[in-house]
């Protein structure tokens, strides 16, 4: 979502994104004309009429579970966003009986929250983390 119109989104997809991602983006791009949504999330710069790059992960209950705001010169990492969405989904599906350590990826070992984990996260992290 951005303050750009649907026409700008189409141009961006057709002339830029489709050259980076086969077939362009596979989801609808939304327009926040006037920046009303950006104002709610604190990313709209009213003086400049633009929004900073914000990424918000919102669960099915409408609760913001994660967010990141970057200034325009810094690019985002879609693979990290997808990893975080998968981690939030796993934690939600487990009803909090599993947690994901830093850098967790699907298929990797999770942590089991509880008193035994307190002060021992480093041990679990050391044995479960395999950097690619």
PEDACOR-V197776 format. One record per residue. N is the residue number from 0. D_FIRST is the distance of its C-alpha to the first C-alpha in whole Angstrom. Layout:
# PEDACOR-V197776
[[N & D_FIRST] [N & D_FIRST]]
This chain:
# PEDACOR-V197776
[[0 & 0] [1 & 4] [2 & 7] [3 & 8] [4 & 10] [5 & 10] [6 & 13] [7 & 12] [8 & 9] [9 & 13] [10 & 15] [11 & 13] [12 & 13] [13 & 17] [14 & 18] [15 & 16] [16 & 15] [17 & 17] [18 & 20] [19 & 19] [20 & 18] [21 & 20] [22 & 19] [23 & 16] [24 & 13] [25 & 14] [26 & 11] [27 & 9] [28 & 6] [29 & 4] [30 & 5] [31 & 6] [32 & 10] [33 & 12] [34 & 10] [35 & 11] [36 & 9] [37 & 9] [38 & 13] [39 & 13] [40 & 12] [41 & 14] [42 & 11] [43 & 12] [44 & 15] [45 & 16] [46 & 19] [47 & 17] [48 & 14] [49 & 12] [50 & 9] [51 & 11] [52 & 10] [53 & 9] [54 & 10] [55 & 11] [56 & 13] [57 & 14] [58 & 17] [59 & 18] [60 & 20] [61 & 17] [62 & 18] [63 & 16] [64 & 18] [65 & 17] [66 & 14] [67 & 14] [68 & 13] [69 & 15] [70 & 15] [71 & 14] [72 & 18] [73 & 17] [74 & 16] [75 & 14] [76 & 16] [77 & 15] [78 & 19] [79 & 19] [80 & 15] [81 & 17] [82 & 20] [83 & 19] [84 & 18] [85 & 21] [86 & 23] [87 & 21] [88 & 22] [89 & 26] [90 & 26] [91 & 25] [92 & 27] [93 & 30] [94 & 30] [95 & 30] [96 & 33] [97 & 32] [98 & 30] [99 & 28] [100 & 30] [101 & 28] [102 & 27] [103 & 28] [104 & 27] [105 & 27] [106 & 31] [107 & 32] [108 & 34] [109 & 33] [110 & 34] [111 & 36] [112 & 35] [113 & 38] [114 & 41] [115 & 43] [116 & 39] [117 & 40] [118 & 41] [119 & 41] [120 & 37] [121 & 38] [122 & 41] [123 & 38] [124 & 36] [125 & 39] [126 & 40] [127 & 36] [128 & 34] [129 & 35] [130 & 33] [131 & 32]]
